[in-house]
Amino acid sequence: MHRDPFDWIDERQARLRTAGLVRTLRPRAADSDLVDLAGNDYLGLTRHPEVTEAAAEAARRWGAGATGSRLVTGTTELHARLEEELAAFCGFEAALVFSSGYTANLAAVTALSGPVGSGTLLVCDEGNHASLIDGCRLARAEKAVVRHAEPEAFAKALAAHDGRAIAVTDSVFSVDGDAAPLAALAGVCRESGAALLVDDAHGLGVLGDGGRGALHAAGLAGDADVVATVTLSKSLGAQGGAVLGPARVIEHLVSTARTFIFDTGLAPAAAGGALAGLALLRREPDRAGRVRDVATELHRRVTEAGLVAVHPDAAVVSVRAPSPEAAVRWAADCRAAGLAVGCFRPPSVPDGVSRLRLTARADLTDSEVAAAADTIVRTAPAAA
């Protein structure tokens, strides 16, 4: 009798269920009465009429899909324009658009590591997003994982290596919402001749002058030894990702990055929507400050009520839960009360601490913020 090749899945699912770690999909309706603190629509642009109309017009003109890879038929005038405007807005020499932020990170890490035998060292913050971690795993390079947000740990790893190196970090970490010490990291990199690669997914639209990002805020945008990645699916209300950096870096990615060469290009509708989102951010730069104010107010209200939360450096507020099961119940109770919140549990959180993850939005009113905080406090489990 042949053994069932997938019977291990049933056993694993049973263990996950016992530990309260089974994930389930919950399709959302087009219209919902829930106040959303779970998604990443930081500036409230996903449903903005200018963004949705730009996306619709792009689909009508260019088609529903890109039709092929960027190097074949998948590059439209919209893609080229988006790259030019993103680079100019964020302060970099050039940009390259990808189908997602995930593929942008894979491309940046793997392509900049160089070929086999190049002797490149990747120094990776232990709190980095999964896409950066996966990029480091795929890269044919040496790896060193260092303590979270500690420039001294990066310096020690770099000092022990004789050869090319890249420090890899988020600008704002997606779990706790804390910011990396970018200026200090850049100084450490320059002492050893290393490059700095920063995922600014949670900084674009939130930090920097008018939302130009964390690297702009740190005075590092456009520097010859700095590369950034961003997403179009958070502050810009669309979909996709991009790598920003020196023109020679972008040219290198076009020729060598596998997630660029072999992936279908970003859909024209997403490019059109992102362009409209960027135009809105240029016109209404106060949205960046507003989302930070909302995050700060959410944090103030929940901590004054006795809950434990990490102070937000951008738009993410992380509120600790006593266990995975308690976090799931807490999120469900919030939903029943009309509030959608994120629920982070192991293995999504490397420190093993379960959380509610609240994402501030610039379009929330003061009364909505107060009501949301009240719901979180009122439904909190014991010892949260």
Order of alpha helices (4+ residues) and beta strands (2+ residues): alpha-beta-alpha-alpha-beta-alpha-beta-alpha-beta-alpha-beta-alpha-beta-alpha-beta-beta-alpha-alpha-alpha-alpha-beta-beta-alpha-beta-beta-alpha
